[in-house]
Amino acid sequence: PPLPSGPTDGPGRLLERTEVRERITRLLARGRSVRLTGPGGSGKSALLAELVDACAGLAPDGVVLLSGRGRTPADLLGDLATEVFELTRHRPGPALLRELLAEIGAVVIVDDLEFGAAALDEILDATPECAFLVATTPDTPAPSAEARLEEITLSGVARSGGLALLERAVGRPLTEEEINWAGDLWFESEGLPLRFVQAGALLQQRDRLVAGTEPDGDEDFAFFTDTQADPVRPGPEGEIPLPTLAEGAAPAAALAARLSEAARETLRYAVALGGELPHPAHLPALTGDTHADAALAELTATVLVTPAGSGHRLATGVLVQLEAAGYAEDAPA
C-alpha cells in the first residue's frame, strides 16, 4: 500500500526535508546503508515514500520497500527474495535463499524496523550487494559496533513549518488567533509534523461547522455524538472557539467524535486489536453498517490511521489517546 503523504515545500517535496533527503540519496547511491531514527510522528514514512522515487535508478534490482513491523530478520530476508524474484507460490529453502539473497542488488527500504544489534547484522551480511535504508524509533536497539550504517536523525519542523502545514490543511491563510494557537502547539508538540497535520484536520472540522451551522441554541452546537468529548459551544458572539491546546496536542478524541458511527466503531475495534485496524472488507459485518468500508477514508482524512505493511493501524499516539477517552471500555470483546 502507499505510504502516508506528508507536508511538502514544493511539488513532490517534503517540508524541511530537502537536505536530509539529498544526503540519504547520495549515501545510497554510493552503496552505503543508512539508519534513519526519529520519534513517531516525525514524518519518517512520508520521507521514505519520497525516497522510493528518488532512488529508483540507483541499483540493478531497483527499490524494494518492506515493512519491518512485527517482522524478524528471517521474515524480512524472505520478503526481500519474494519481492525481487516474484516467489509467489513457495519460499526457497535456507541454502537456496542464501544464494538468491547474495545475487540481489537493490536499494532496500524498511519502514518501522523493530530490531538492531546482531539481528540487523544478519540482514546486512546476507545481502552484500544491497544498500539499506531502515527507519526506526529512538527506543529501537542500536546497531552493533561492526554494522556499517550511517546514522541520521529526523526531528520536528520549525515553527514556520507548522504554520505551513496548518495553512495547507485548511486551504486558507490562518487568522492571528490561529497563528498564536499554532505557536503554542509547536512548543507543546516539539514540532512533530503529525501533530500539525492532525491539528489541521481539527481546524478543517471547525471550518465546516462554521460554514454549515447557525448559532440558534445549544443543540446546534452539540456536534459531538457521544460522551467522550464535550460538545462545542458558541463563544460570546456566537463563534465556534478554537480547539484547546490540549486537543491540539492530543486530538484523537476530538477528531473521532465528529466522525460517523461506523468510523468510531472501527476505532473501537482498532483499540481492541492493540492499534491494528480490521480489513476494510470486514467492517460492514463487524459494525452492522453496509457502508462501513468507507470508514477507512474518514479515518485517513483525519490522520487517525496510517498505512502499515499490507494494512492500516492507528497513527502514533492515537491508541493511548483513545484509551484515555474511554474507547477501550467500549471496545468489542
NORNOR-V969831 format. One record per pair of residues at least 12 apart in sequence whose ideal C-beta (glycine too) atoms are under 7 Angstrom apart, sorted by the first residue. I is the first residue (numbers start at 1). J is the second residue. D is the distance in whole Angstrom. If there is no record, write none. Layout:
# NORNOR-V969831
i=I j=J d=D
i=I j=J d=D
This chain:
# NORNOR-V969831
i=1 j=307 d=5
i=1 j=310 d=7
i=2 j=49 d=7
i=2 j=307 d=6
i=3 j=45 d=5
i=3 j=46 d=7
i=3 j=48 d=6
i=3 j=49 d=4
i=3 j=307 d=6
i=4 j=45 d=6
i=4 j=46 d=6
i=4 j=306 d=5
i=4 j=307 d=6
i=5 j=46 d=6
i=6 j=43 d=5
i=6 j=46 d=3
i=6 j=193 d=6
i=7 j=164 d=7
i=7 j=165 d=5
i=7 j=168 d=7
i=7 j=193 d=6
i=7 j=197 d=7
i=14 j=43 d=7
i=14 j=46 d=6
i=14 j=47 d=6
i=14 j=50 d=6
i=15 j=157 d=6
i=15 j=161 d=5
i=15 j=164 d=6
i=15 j=165 d=7
i=16 j=157 d=5
i=16 j=158 d=6
i=16 j=161 d=5
i=17 j=43 d=7
i=17 j=47 d=6
i=20 j=152 d=6
i=20 j=154 d=7
i=21 j=47 d=6
i=21 j=50 d=6
i=21 j=51 d=6
i=21 j=54 d=7
i=23 j=152 d=7
i=24 j=51 d=6
i=24 j=133 d=6
i=24 j=152 d=7
i=25 j=51 d=7
i=25 j=54 d=5
i=25 j=55 d=6
i=27 j=150 d=5
i=28 j=55 d=6
i=28 j=58 d=6
i=28 j=107 d=5
i=28 j=131 d=5
i=28 j=133 d=6
i=29 j=58 d=5
i=31 j=131 d=5
i=32 j=131 d=6
i=32 j=150 d=6
i=33 j=124 d=7
i=33 j=131 d=5
i=33 j=132 d=4
i=33 j=148 d=6
i=33 j=149 d=5
i=34 j=133 d=5
i=34 j=149 d=7
i=34 j=150 d=5
i=34 j=152 d=6
i=35 j=134 d=5
i=35 j=136 d=6
i=35 j=143 d=6
i=35 j=149 d=5
i=35 j=151 d=5
i=36 j=133 d=6
i=36 j=134 d=7
i=36 j=135 d=5
i=36 j=152 d=5
i=36 j=154 d=6
i=37 j=136 d=5
i=37 j=138 d=6
i=37 j=151 d=7
i=37 j=153 d=5
i=37 j=154 d=7
i=38 j=153 d=6
i=38 j=154 d=3
i=38 j=155 d=7
i=39 j=137 d=6
i=39 j=138 d=6
i=39 j=192 d=7
i=40 j=137 d=6
i=40 j=316 d=3
i=40 j=317 d=7
i=41 j=192 d=4
i=41 j=193 d=7
i=41 j=194 d=3
i=41 j=195 d=6
i=41 j=316 d=4
i=41 j=317 d=7
i=42 j=154 d=5
i=42 j=155 d=7
i=42 j=156 d=6
i=42 j=192 d=6
i=42 j=193 d=7
i=43 j=154 d=7
i=43 j=193 d=4
i=44 j=111 d=7
i=44 j=135 d=4
i=44 j=154 d=6
i=45 j=111 d=6
i=45 j=306 d=7
i=47 j=154 d=7
i=48 j=109 d=5
i=48 j=111 d=5
i=48 j=135 d=6
i=51 j=109 d=7
i=51 j=133 d=7
i=52 j=65 d=6
i=52 j=109 d=6
i=55 j=107 d=5
i=58 j=107 d=5
i=59 j=105 d=5
i=59 j=106 d=5
i=59 j=107 d=5
i=59 j=131 d=7
i=60 j=105 d=4
i=61 j=84 d=5
i=61 j=104 d=6
i=61 j=105 d=5
i=61 j=106 d=4
i=62 j=106 d=6
i=63 j=106 d=7
i=63 j=107 d=5
i=63 j=109 d=6
i=64 j=80 d=6
i=64 j=83 d=5
i=64 j=84 d=6
i=64 j=106 d=5
i=64 j=108 d=5
i=65 j=109 d=5
i=66 j=79 d=5
i=66 j=80 d=7
i=66 j=108 d=7
i=66 j=110 d=5
i=67 j=111 d=6
i=67 j=112 d=6
i=67 j=308 d=6
i=67 j=309 d=4
i=68 j=110 d=5
i=68 j=111 d=6
i=68 j=112 d=5
i=68 j=113 d=4
i=68 j=114 d=6
i=69 j=112 d=4
i=69 j=114 d=7
i=69 j=308 d=6
i=69 j=309 d=6
i=73 j=119 d=5
i=73 j=122 d=4
i=73 j=123 d=5
i=76 j=110 d=7
i=76 j=123 d=6
i=77 j=97 d=7
i=77 j=101 d=6
i=77 j=123 d=6
i=77 j=126 d=6
i=78 j=91 d=5
i=80 j=101 d=7
i=80 j=104 d=7
i=80 j=108 d=6
i=81 j=97 d=6
i=81 j=100 d=5
i=81 j=101 d=6
i=84 j=104 d=5
i=84 j=106 d=6
i=85 j=100 d=6
i=98 j=126 d=7
i=101 j=126 d=5
i=101 j=127 d=5
i=102 j=128 d=7
i=104 j=127 d=6
i=104 j=129 d=6
i=104 j=130 d=6
i=105 j=129 d=4
i=105 j=130 d=7
i=106 j=130 d=5
i=107 j=131 d=5
i=107 j=133 d=7
i=108 j=130 d=5
i=108 j=132 d=5
i=109 j=133 d=5
i=110 j=132 d=7
i=110 j=134 d=5
i=110 j=135 d=7
i=111 j=135 d=5
i=112 j=135 d=7
i=112 j=308 d=7
i=113 j=134 d=4
i=113 j=135 d=6
i=113 j=136 d=5
i=113 j=140 d=7
i=114 j=140 d=6
i=115 j=141 d=6
i=116 j=140 d=6
i=116 j=141 d=4
i=116 j=142 d=5
i=116 j=143 d=5
i=117 j=141 d=5
i=117 j=142 d=7
i=117 j=143 d=7
i=117 j=144 d=5
i=118 j=144 d=6
i=120 j=143 d=5
i=120 j=147 d=6
i=121 j=144 d=5
i=121 j=146 d=7
i=121 j=147 d=6
i=124 j=147 d=6
i=156 j=190 d=5
i=156 j=191 d=3
i=156 j=192 d=5
i=157 j=191 d=5
i=157 j=193 d=6
i=158 j=191 d=7
i=159 j=183 d=6
i=159 j=186 d=5
i=162 j=182 d=6
i=162 j=185 d=7
i=162 j=186 d=5
i=162 j=191 d=6
i=162 j=196 d=5
i=163 j=179 d=6
i=163 j=182 d=5
i=165 j=193 d=6
i=165 j=196 d=4
i=165 j=197 d=6
i=165 j=200 d=6
i=166 j=178 d=7
i=166 j=182 d=5
i=166 j=196 d=6
i=166 j=199 d=6
i=166 j=200 d=5
i=166 j=203 d=6
i=169 j=197 d=7
i=169 j=200 d=2
i=169 j=201 d=6
i=169 j=203 d=6
i=169 j=204 d=6
i=170 j=200 d=6
i=170 j=203 d=5
i=170 j=204 d=6
i=170 j=207 d=6
i=177 j=242 d=6
i=178 j=203 d=7
i=178 j=242 d=7
i=181 j=242 d=5
i=181 j=248 d=7
i=184 j=245 d=5
i=185 j=199 d=6
i=185 j=245 d=6
i=185 j=248 d=5
i=185 j=249 d=7
i=188 j=245 d=6
i=188 j=249 d=5
i=189 j=249 d=6
i=194 j=303 d=7
i=194 j=315 d=6
i=194 j=316 d=6
i=195 j=249 d=7
i=197 j=303 d=5
i=198 j=251 d=5
i=198 j=255 d=7
i=198 j=303 d=5
i=199 j=248 d=5
i=199 j=251 d=6
i=201 j=255 d=6
i=201 j=302 d=5
i=201 j=303 d=6
i=202 j=243 d=5
i=202 j=247 d=7
i=202 j=248 d=7
i=202 j=251 d=5
i=202 j=254 d=6
i=202 j=255 d=6
i=205 j=258 d=5
i=206 j=240 d=6
i=209 j=223 d=6
i=209 j=232 d=7
i=209 j=240 d=5
i=210 j=240 d=6
i=215 j=234 d=4
i=215 j=238 d=4
i=218 j=233 d=7
i=221 j=233 d=5
i=221 j=234 d=6
i=223 j=258 d=6
i=224 j=257 d=4
i=224 j=258 d=7
i=225 j=257 d=7
i=226 j=257 d=6
i=228 j=253 d=5
i=228 j=257 d=6
i=228 j=325 d=4
i=228 j=326 d=5
i=229 j=253 d=5
i=229 j=254 d=5
i=229 j=257 d=4
i=250 j=321 d=5
i=252 j=304 d=6
i=252 j=318 d=5
i=252 j=321 d=4
i=252 j=322 d=5
i=253 j=321 d=6
i=253 j=322 d=7
i=253 j=325 d=4
i=255 j=302 d=5
i=255 j=304 d=6
i=256 j=304 d=7
i=256 j=322 d=7
i=259 j=298 d=5
i=259 j=302 d=7
i=260 j=295 d=7
i=260 j=298 d=6
i=262 j=283 d=7
i=262 j=287 d=5
i=262 j=289 d=4
i=262 j=291 d=7
i=262 j=292 d=4
i=262 j=295 d=5
i=263 j=295 d=4
i=263 j=298 d=4
i=263 j=299 d=6
i=265 j=287 d=4
i=266 j=283 d=6
i=266 j=287 d=7
i=266 j=292 d=7
i=266 j=295 d=5
i=266 j=299 d=7
i=267 j=322 d=6
i=267 j=327 d=6
i=268 j=327 d=5
i=268 j=330 d=5
i=268 j=331 d=5
i=268 j=332 d=6
i=269 j=286 d=6
i=269 j=332 d=6
i=270 j=314 d=5
i=271 j=319 d=6
i=271 j=322 d=5
i=271 j=323 d=6
i=271 j=327 d=5
i=271 j=328 d=5
i=271 j=331 d=5
i=272 j=331 d=4
i=272 j=332 d=5
i=275 j=313 d=5
i=275 j=314 d=5
i=275 j=319 d=5
i=276 j=311 d=7
i=276 j=313 d=5
i=277 j=305 d=6
i=277 j=311 d=6
i=277 j=312 d=4
i=277 j=313 d=6
i=279 j=311 d=7
i=280 j=293 d=5
i=280 j=296 d=5
i=281 j=293 d=7
i=283 j=295 d=6
i=296 j=312 d=7
i=303 j=315 d=6
i=304 j=318 d=5
